[in-house]
Amino acid sequence: MDFTIRAANVDDCKDIARMITELAEYEKVIDHVKVTQRDLEQDGFSKNPFFHGIIVEVPEQHKTKEGHTKVGYALYFFSYSSWKGRSVFMEDLYVMPEFRGKGIGKALMSKVAQLGMAAGCQQLNFTVLDWNKSSLDFYFSQGCTDTTAEMGYHYMTCALSRPLQVRVCVAMEQREQSRLSSGFHAHLDFYSSCTRSPQHHTSPLQVRAVTPGCCKGRAELRRLSVRTRMQQLHRALPARPLLLDMALPRTA
């Protein structure tokens, strides 16, 4: 079957949102999908995009019964490995069911790998559900390795949909001064707002130093201590994702 793969543009967001929903339904996690078409338009096609995408299109004569000619997509973004250096993370790879088995998924993955290599990346990372045997078999056939099984890593998430406060209290004793007045006490409050405004993509870090006089009677003055309190942790997805990676050959 003839098909083309091209870079996604803002006009593709309606179809990308549709296929994200289809993928989530297939993976039985539809209740986790919160991203809207508008989010995709803003987050992927603004001045500083959070992700990149590619689209698969088929000729008009092969369109679906609903009239769709955009039948697959992949979303990816660049990351960094403290072991390997530049990396590319493939967030989604999806082909509509009636178009599977025609080499489209392999072509999408190969394109993401090529884009990563062009950017100097050394590896391609992504996740796959542990029960999705057909996908696991496909990825293993492409030379991927299961990082979860081989190295014991777990894919973790922490929801930032509400203000997340992390408070770190540090106090240090100084022998030459009295016990109650010798500490340095600092609070670091980290608030993450989930506003979709481009001006608020980074979360502000507020640092407040408290004088020793404010800390009288606190046990922290007698030892070095770090206490972290986090409000609202996000539970892991009901199905366990596996972390996979694929080494990319070095470019000349």
VONU-160674 format. One record per residue (C-alpha): z, y, x; residue in one letter; residue number from 1. Coordinates in Angstrom, 3 decimals, padded with zeros to 6 digits, m for minus. Layout:
// residues N
+----------+----------+----------+------+------+
:       zz :       yy :       xx : mivo : fifi :
+----------+----------+----------+------+------+
:        Z :        Y :        X :    a :  NUM :
...
+----------+----------+----------+------+------+
***
This chain:
// residues 252
+----------+----------+----------+------+------+
:       zz :       yy :       xx : mivo : fifi :
+----------+----------+----------+------+------+
:  000.000 :  000.000 :  000.000 :    m :    1 :
: m000.801 :  003.495 :  001.201 :    d :    2 :
:  002.101 :  005.868 :  001.632 :    f :    3 :
:  002.930 :  008.935 :  003.671 :    t :    4 :
:  006.154 :  010.083 :  005.307 :    i :    5 :
:  006.748 :  013.796 :  005.753 :    r :    6 :
:  009.587 :  016.238 :  006.306 :    a :    7 :
:  011.467 :  017.077 :  003.137 :    a :    8 :
:  011.390 :  020.610 :  001.770 :    n :    9 :
:  013.443 :  022.453 : m000.815 :    v :   10 :
:  011.066 :  021.425 : m003.604 :    d :   11 :
:  011.977 :  017.789 : m002.955 :    d :   12 :
:  015.655 :  018.258 : m003.788 :    c :   13 :
:  015.253 :  017.269 : m007.443 :    k :   14 :
:  013.789 :  013.908 : m006.427 :    d :   15 :
:  016.285 :  013.452 : m003.580 :    i :   16 :
:  019.146 :  014.016 : m006.049 :    a :   17 :
:  017.567 :  011.465 : m008.401 :    r :   18 :
:  017.274 :  008.846 : m005.657 :    m :   19 :
:  020.806 :  009.531 : m004.375 :    i :   20 :
:  022.007 :  008.618 : m007.871 :    t :   21 :
:  019.863 :  005.476 : m007.896 :    e :   22 :
:  021.225 :  004.422 : m004.496 :    l :   23 :
:  024.819 :  005.028 : m005.600 :    a :   24 :
:  024.258 :  002.957 : m008.744 :    e :   25 :
:  022.889 :  000.113 : m006.630 :    y :   26 :
:  025.897 :  000.334 : m004.292 :    e :   27 :
:  028.286 :  000.475 : m007.283 :    k :   28 :
:  029.812 :  003.804 : m006.195 :    v :   29 :
:  028.209 :  006.199 : m008.675 :    i :   30 :
:  031.579 :  007.808 : m009.463 :    d :   31 :
:  031.777 :  009.073 : m005.876 :    h :   32 :
:  028.613 :  011.168 : m006.083 :    v :   33 :
:  029.467 :  014.859 : m006.447 :    k :   34 :
:  026.471 :  016.468 : m004.717 :    v :   35 :
:  024.057 :  018.340 : m006.972 :    t :   36 :
:  020.472 :  019.444 : m006.557 :    q :   37 :
:  021.716 :  022.945 : m005.837 :    r :   38 :
:  024.026 :  021.644 : m003.109 :    d :   39 :
:  021.098 :  019.877 : m001.464 :    l :   40 :
:  018.973 :  023.006 : m001.617 :    e :   41 :
:  021.671 :  025.105 :  000.009 :    q :   42 :
:  023.065 :  022.600 :  002.502 :    d :   43 :
:  019.756 :  021.220 :  003.718 :    g :   44 :
:  017.403 :  024.158 :  003.631 :    f :   45 :
:  019.440 :  027.205 :  004.590 :    s :   46 :
:  019.375 :  028.997 :  007.925 :    k :   47 :
:  021.820 :  026.506 :  009.459 :    n :   48 :
:  021.221 :  023.202 :  007.619 :    p :   49 :
:  023.867 :  020.512 :  007.514 :    f :   50 :
:  021.293 :  017.724 :  007.244 :    f :   51 :
:  017.590 :  016.960 :  007.561 :    h :   52 :
:  015.455 :  014.720 :  005.407 :    g :   53 :
:  012.184 :  012.855 :  005.207 :    i :   54 :
:  010.333 :  011.779 :  002.067 :    i :   55 :
:  008.009 :  008.890 :  001.233 :    v :   56 :
:  005.139 :  009.651 : m001.112 :    e :   57 :
:  002.571 :  007.312 : m002.635 :    v :   58 :
: m000.857 :  008.233 : m004.077 :    p :   59 :
: m001.058 :  009.258 : m007.706 :    e :   60 :
: m002.543 :  005.892 : m008.718 :    q :   61 :
:  000.611 :  004.146 : m007.490 :    h :   62 :
:  003.127 :  006.415 : m009.222 :    k :   63 :
:  005.973 :  004.841 : m011.184 :    t :   64 :
:  005.906 :  004.448 : m014.943 :    k :   65 :
:  008.150 :  007.536 : m015.098 :    e :   66 :
:  005.545 :  009.457 : m013.107 :    g :   67 :
:  007.316 :  009.603 : m009.742 :    h :   68 :
:  005.250 :  009.693 : m006.553 :    t :   69 :
:  008.263 :  010.339 : m004.274 :    k :   70 :
:  009.625 :  006.831 : m003.922 :    v :   71 :
:  011.932 :  006.875 : m000.895 :    g :   72 :
:  013.874 :  009.109 :  001.434 :    y :   73 :
:  016.169 :  009.241 :  004.439 :    a :   74 :
:  018.794 :  011.871 :  005.255 :    l :   75 :
:  020.057 :  012.336 :  008.791 :    y :   76 :
:  021.922 :  014.774 :  010.997 :    f :   77 :
:  022.619 :  015.113 :  014.694 :    f :   78 :
:  026.017 :  014.247 :  016.108 :    s :   79 :
:  027.599 :  013.594 :  019.477 :    y :   80 :
:  029.146 :  010.513 :  021.040 :    s :   81 :
:  031.777 :  010.990 :  023.746 :    s :   82 :
:  030.461 :  007.720 :  025.225 :    w :   83 :
:  026.691 :  008.014 :  024.877 :    k :   84 :
:  026.036 :  011.729 :  024.345 :    g :   85 :
:  023.518 :  012.961 :  021.785 :    r :   86 :
:  023.245 :  010.797 :  018.680 :    s :   87 :
:  021.564 :  010.860 :  015.295 :    v :   88 :
:  023.390 :  009.669 :  012.180 :    f :   89 :
:  021.344 :  008.289 :  009.293 :    m :   90 :
:  023.331 :  009.118 :  006.163 :    e :   91 :
:  020.974 :  007.508 :  003.631 :    d :   92 :
:  017.917 :  005.277 :  003.663 :    l :   93 :
:  016.513 :  004.395 :  000.249 :    y :   94 :
:  013.337 :  002.950 : m001.227 :    v :   95 :
:  012.889 :  002.488 : m004.977 :    m :   96 :
:  013.096 : m001.229 : m005.917 :    p :   97 :
:  009.461 : m001.660 : m006.985 :    e :   98 :
:  008.267 : m000.373 : m003.597 :    f :   99 :
:  010.438 : m002.560 : m001.382 :    r :  100 :
:  008.997 : m005.265 :  000.842 :    g :  101 :
:  006.006 : m003.127 :  001.774 :    k :  102 :
:  007.237 : m001.806 :  005.140 :    g :  103 :
:  008.421 :  001.542 :  003.764 :    i :  104 :
:  012.079 :  001.111 :  004.743 :    g :  105 :
:  011.146 :  000.088 :  008.284 :    k :  106 :
:  008.805 :  003.079 :  008.547 :    a :  107 :
:  011.557 :  005.448 :  007.372 :    l :  108 :
:  014.051 :  004.090 :  009.888 :    m :  109 :
:  011.479 :  004.228 :  012.678 :    s :  110 :
:  010.748 :  007.855 :  011.824 :    k :  111 :
:  014.432 :  008.809 :  011.990 :    v :  112 :
:  014.674 :  007.020 :  015.358 :    a :  113 :
:  011.605 :  008.886 :  016.633 :    q :  114 :
:  013.070 :  012.218 :  015.547 :    l :  115 :
:  016.315 :  011.337 :  017.302 :    g :  116 :
:  014.504 :  010.393 :  020.502 :    m :  117 :
:  012.549 :  013.644 :  020.391 :    a :  118 :
:  015.898 :  015.473 :  020.310 :    a :  119 :
:  017.201 :  013.513 :  023.301 :    g :  120 :
:  019.470 :  011.185 :  021.316 :    c :  121 :
:  020.655 :  007.919 :  022.843 :    q :  122 :
:  021.617 :  006.056 :  019.680 :    q :  123 :
:  021.121 :  005.896 :  015.924 :    l :  124 :
:  024.263 :  005.359 :  013.827 :    n :  125 :
:  024.683 :  004.545 :  010.139 :    f :  126 :
:  026.818 :  002.551 :  007.695 :    t :  127 :
:  026.008 : m000.360 :  005.396 :    v :  128 :
:  028.149 : m002.125 :  002.802 :    l :  129 :
:  029.498 : m005.491 :  003.891 :    d :  130 :
:  028.197 : m007.290 :  000.768 :    w :  131 :
:  024.642 : m005.970 :  001.161 :    n :  132 :
:  023.288 : m009.006 :  002.991 :    k :  133 :
:  019.610 : m008.097 :  002.591 :    s :  134 :
:  020.184 : m004.723 :  004.251 :    s :  135 :
:  022.346 : m006.261 :  006.982 :    l :  136 :
:  019.659 : m008.835 :  007.736 :    d :  137 :
:  017.041 : m006.084 :  007.875 :    f :  138 :
:  019.064 : m003.918 :  010.271 :    y :  139 :
:  019.907 : m006.843 :  012.533 :    f :  140 :
:  016.201 : m007.702 :  012.671 :    s :  141 :
:  015.595 : m004.186 :  013.982 :    q :  142 :
:  017.957 : m004.717 :  016.917 :    g :  143 :
:  021.066 : m003.051 :  015.454 :    c :  144 :
:  024.596 : m004.151 :  016.341 :    t :  145 :
:  027.675 : m004.302 :  014.113 :    d :  146 :
:  030.193 : m001.945 :  015.684 :    t :  147 :
:  032.821 : m002.826 :  013.071 :    t :  148 :
:  032.736 : m006.527 :  013.948 :    a :  149 :
:  032.314 : m006.164 :  017.698 :    e :  150 :
:  034.686 : m003.270 :  018.428 :    m :  151 :
:  036.987 : m003.154 :  015.408 :    g :  152 :
:  036.150 :  000.365 :  014.254 :    y :  153 :
:  036.816 :  001.465 :  010.685 :    h :  154 :
:  034.912 :  004.246 :  008.967 :    y :  155 :
:  037.516 :  006.748 :  007.736 :    m :  156 :
:  037.309 :  009.702 :  005.356 :    t :  157 :
:  039.737 :  012.440 :  004.384 :    c :  158 :
:  039.022 :  014.470 :  001.263 :    a :  159 :
:  038.879 :  018.243 :  001.732 :    l :  160 :
:  038.170 :  019.082 : m001.910 :    s :  161 :
:  041.554 :  020.812 : m002.153 :    r :  162 :
:  043.221 :  022.974 :  000.481 :    p :  163 :
:  044.318 :  020.670 :  003.285 :    l :  164 :
:  047.346 :  021.872 :  005.177 :    q :  165 :
:  048.232 :  020.448 :  008.546 :    v :  166 :
:  051.439 :  021.811 :  009.970 :    r :  167 :
:  052.381 :  021.108 :  013.563 :    v :  168 :
:  055.845 :  022.167 :  014.743 :    c :  169 :
:  056.427 :  022.206 :  018.468 :    v :  170 :
:  059.624 :  023.252 :  020.221 :    a :  171 :
:  060.326 :  023.114 :  023.947 :    m :  172 :
:  063.694 :  023.277 :  025.645 :    e :  173 :
:  064.261 :  025.622 :  028.547 :    q :  174 :
:  067.283 :  024.661 :  030.629 :    r :  175 :
:  068.007 :  028.131 :  031.901 :    e :  176 :
:  068.615 :  029.500 :  028.412 :    q :  177 :
:  071.016 :  028.543 :  025.687 :    s :  178 :
:  070.173 :  025.633 :  023.408 :    r :  179 :
:  069.809 :  027.690 :  020.221 :    l :  180 :
:  067.673 :  030.440 :  021.673 :    s :  181 :
:  065.470 :  028.571 :  024.077 :    s :  182 :
:  062.762 :  027.099 :  021.928 :    g :  183 :
:  059.215 :  028.102 :  021.180 :    f :  184 :
:  058.309 :  027.247 :  017.626 :    h :  185 :
:  054.784 :  027.527 :  016.296 :    a :  186 :
:  053.149 :  026.678 :  013.000 :    h :  187 :
:  049.435 :  025.907 :  012.855 :    l :  188 :
:  048.160 :  025.993 :  009.304 :    d :  189 :
:  044.675 :  024.667 :  008.694 :    f :  190 :
:  043.144 :  025.447 :  005.343 :    y :  191 :
:  039.787 :  024.002 :  004.368 :    s :  192 :
:  038.047 :  025.580 :  001.418 :    s :  193 :
:  035.190 :  023.747 : m000.194 :    c :  194 :
:  033.280 :  026.830 : m001.227 :    t :  195 :
:  029.543 :  026.386 : m001.045 :    r :  196 :
:  028.981 :  029.900 :  000.229 :    s :  197 :
:  027.062 :  029.885 :  003.544 :    p :  198 :
:  029.545 :  032.411 :  004.903 :    q :  199 :
:  032.408 :  029.901 :  004.524 :    h :  200 :
:  031.057 :  026.761 :  006.109 :    h :  201 :
:  033.768 :  026.823 :  008.782 :    t :  202 :
:  037.410 :  026.611 :  007.839 :    s :  203 :
:  039.740 :  029.309 :  009.179 :    p :  204 :
:  042.525 :  028.321 :  011.540 :    l :  205 :
:  045.700 :  030.330 :  011.080 :    q :  206 :
:  048.203 :  030.318 :  013.940 :    v :  207 :
:  051.639 :  031.854 :  013.480 :    r :  208 :
:  054.152 :  032.044 :  016.331 :    a :  209 :
:  057.803 :  032.120 :  015.301 :    v :  210 :
:  060.407 :  033.619 :  017.593 :    t :  211 :
:  063.260 :  031.382 :  018.785 :    p :  212 :
:  065.705 :  033.350 :  016.672 :    g :  213 :
:  064.030 :  031.991 :  013.529 :    c :  214 :
:  064.632 :  028.406 :  014.603 :    c :  215 :
:  068.420 :  028.346 :  015.022 :    k :  216 :
:  069.978 :  025.058 :  014.165 :    g :  217 :
:  066.691 :  023.107 :  014.213 :    r :  218 :
:  066.749 :  019.815 :  016.077 :    a :  219 :
:  063.334 :  020.579 :  017.534 :    e :  220 :
:  064.980 :  022.878 :  020.062 :    l :  221 :
:  066.535 :  019.900 :  021.820 :    r :  222 :
:  063.362 :  017.933 :  022.315 :    r :  223 :
:  059.627 :  018.082 :  022.228 :    l :  224 :
:  058.486 :  016.992 :  018.815 :    s :  225 :
:  055.276 :  017.109 :  016.838 :    v :  226 :
:  055.342 :  016.640 :  013.092 :    r :  227 :
:  052.222 :  016.547 :  011.031 :    t :  228 :
:  052.175 :  016.755 :  007.254 :    r :  229 :
:  048.891 :  016.334 :  005.376 :    m :  230 :
:  048.550 :  016.977 :  001.675 :    q :  231 :
:  046.238 :  014.680 : m000.262 :    q :  232 :
:  044.543 :  011.892 :  001.673 :    l :  233 :
:  041.381 :  010.356 :  000.376 :    h :  234 :
:  041.468 :  006.620 : m000.297 :    r :  235 :
:  038.680 :  004.551 :  001.248 :    a :  236 :
:  035.719 :  003.516 : m000.867 :    l :  237 :
:  036.297 :  000.334 : m002.865 :    p :  238 :
:  033.618 : m001.464 : m000.870 :    a :  239 :
:  034.103 : m001.540 :  002.879 :    r :  240 :
:  031.326 :  000.120 :  004.896 :    p :  241 :
:  030.384 : m001.308 :  008.260 :    l :  242 :
:  029.503 :  000.982 :  011.130 :    l :  243 :
:  026.244 :  000.036 :  012.827 :    l :  244 :
:  024.411 :  001.547 :  015.744 :    d :  245 :
:  021.066 :  001.152 :  017.452 :    m :  246 :
:  020.394 :  002.104 :  021.048 :    a :  247 :
:  017.418 :  004.418 :  021.493 :    l :  248 :
:  015.320 :  004.168 :  024.662 :    p :  249 :
:  015.606 :  007.094 :  027.022 :    r :  250 :
:  012.744 :  009.555 :  026.953 :    t :  251 :
:  010.958 :  010.580 :  030.127 :    a :  252 :
+----------+----------+----------+------+------+
***
